[in-house]
Amino acid sequence: MLDWQNMSEEEAIEAAIDEHGKDATTSVAYCALEANTGMESPEYTFWFDLFLKLKKREHVGRA
């Protein structure tokens, strides 16, 4: 995704949803998959870390 380095996490989530039209976690996961070149690039790391934060947030408050 273009200009990911200059986005806040919330802006990145909105851009991912705009591009993939899914829920936030799924859209961010797609961005991570697209950025995956077989090596951990900075873009992949950004999207994957954001994906992990969203997954953790989904589980808060659930048993």
C-alpha positions in Angstrom: 0.0 0.0 0.0 1.3 3.4 -0.9 2.6 5.8 1.7 2.2 3.3 4.6 5.2 4.8 6.4 3.4 8.1 6.9 0.1 6.7 8.2 -1.0 6.5 11.8 -2.4 3.1 12.8 -5.9 4.4 12.5 -5.2 5.9 9.0 -3.7 2.6 8.0 -6.7 0.6 9.2 -9.0 2.9 7.3 -6.9 2.6 4.1 -6.8 -1.2 4.4 -10.6 -1.3 4.7 -11.0 1.1 1.8 -8.8 -1.2 -0.3 -10.1 -4.6 0.7 -13.7 -3.9 1.9 -13.6 -6.3 4.9 -13.5 -5.8 8.6 -10.4 -4.1 10.0 -8.5 -7.2 11.1 -9.0 -9.1 7.8 -8.2 -6.0 5.7 -4.9 -5.4 7.6 -4.1 -9.1 7.2 -4.5 -8.8 3.5 -2.1 -5.8 3.5 0.5 -7.9 5.4 0.1 -10.8 2.9 0.6 -8.4 0.0 3.7 -6.9 1.6 5.2 -10.4 2.3 8.1 -11.0 -0.1 9.4 -14.0 1.7 11.6 -11.8 3.9 10.5 -9.5 6.7 10.4 -6.1 5.0 9.6 -3.0 7.0 6.2 -2.8 5.3 5.3 -6.4 6.2 6.4 -5.9 9.8 4.2 -2.7 10.0 1.1 -4.5 8.7 1.7 -7.7 10.7 2.3 -5.9 14.0 -0.9 -3.9 13.4 -2.7 -7.2 12.6 -1.5 -8.6 16.0 -2.7 -5.5 17.8 -6.2 -5.8 16.3 -6.4 -9.5 17.1 -5.4 -8.9 20.7 -8.0 -6.1 20.9 -10.7 -8.5 19.6 -10.0 -10.9 22.5 -10.2 -8.4 25.3 -13.2 -9.1 27.5 -13.9 -12.5 26.1 -13.6 -15.7 28.1 
